[in-house]
């Protein structure tokens, strides 16, 4: 399977991207190279390979203990806020 320049433009249009001719050509070459590697992988005999859940031997995920701590004060919570008044974070209006 190979990708044509029209295929690249079609996918770019779906993603709402505008590509020039040089960009589309470069992406076409990159995508065809990726598909070539996938074709090489498809040639391997994996019938004796057991499917994996994880690439590494992860048997358990370690989480920190869920312990209650001291709550932050108003001053500490607002210390790194880009904009705040005395008690609240101030954010840009998103609904008009």
C-alpha positions in Angstrom: 0.0 0.0 0.0 1.3 3.5 -0.8 0.0 6.9 -0.1 -0.5 9.4 -2.8 -0.3 13.2 -2.6 -4.1 13.3 -3.0 -4.4 11.0 0.1 -2.2 13.4 2.1 -4.3 16.4 1.0 -7.5 14.6 1.9 -6.3 13.7 5.4 -5.0 17.3 5.8 -8.4 18.6 4.8 -10.1 16.4 7.4 -7.7 17.7 10.0 -8.4 21.3 8.8 -4.8 21.7 7.8 -3.6 23.7 4.8 -0.5 22.1 3.2 1.6 23.5 0.4 2.8 21.2 -2.4 6.3 20.8 -0.8 4.8 19.9 2.6 2.3 17.4 1.1 5.2 15.8 -0.9 7.3 15.5 2.2 4.5 14.0 4.2 3.7 11.6 1.4 7.3 10.3 1.5 7.2 10.1 5.3 4.0 8.1 5.4 5.2 5.8 2.7 8.3 5.1 4.7 6.2 4.3 7.8 4.0 2.0 5.8 7.2 0.3 4.5 8.3 -0.4 8.0 4.9 -1.8 8.9 5.1 -4.1 5.8 8.4 -5.4 7.1 6.9 -6.1 10.5 4.0 -8.0 8.9 6.5 -10.4 7.3 7.6 -11.6 10.7 6.2 -14.9 12.0 4.6 -14.1 15.4 2.5 -17.2 15.7 4.6 -18.4 18.8 4.7 -15.0 20.4 2.3 -14.5 23.3 0.4 -11.2 23.3 1.5 -8.6 25.8 -0.4 -6.3 28.1 2.7 -4.2 28.7 6.0 -4.0 27.0 7.9 -4.3 30.3 7.3 -6.7 33.2 4.9 -4.5 35.1 3.2 -6.6 37.7 1.7 -3.9 39.9 1.3 -0.2 39.8 2.6 1.6 42.8 0.5 4.4 44.1 1.2 6.7 47.1 -0.9 6.1 50.2 -4.1 8.1 50.3 -3.5 10.0 53.5 -5.1 13.3 54.6 -2.8 16.2 55.0 -3.0 19.7 56.1 -5.1 21.9 53.8 -3.6 24.8 52.0 -4.3 28.3 53.3 -5.9 30.9 51.0 -2.6 32.7 50.7 -0.7 29.5 49.8 -3.3 28.4 47.2 -3.3 31.8 45.5 0.4 32.4 45.8 1.2 31.2 42.2 -2.0 32.4 40.6 -1.4 34.6 37.6 -4.3 36.9 38.7 -6.3 36.7 41.9 -8.3 39.0 44.2 -8.4 38.5 47.9 -10.1 35.1 48.0 -10.5 33.8 44.4 -8.6 32.9 41.2 -9.4 35.5 38.5 -9.8 33.9 35.0 -10.7 35.4 31.6 -14.3 35.5 30.7 -15.2 32.7 28.3 -19.0 33.2 28.0 -20.4 36.5 26.9 
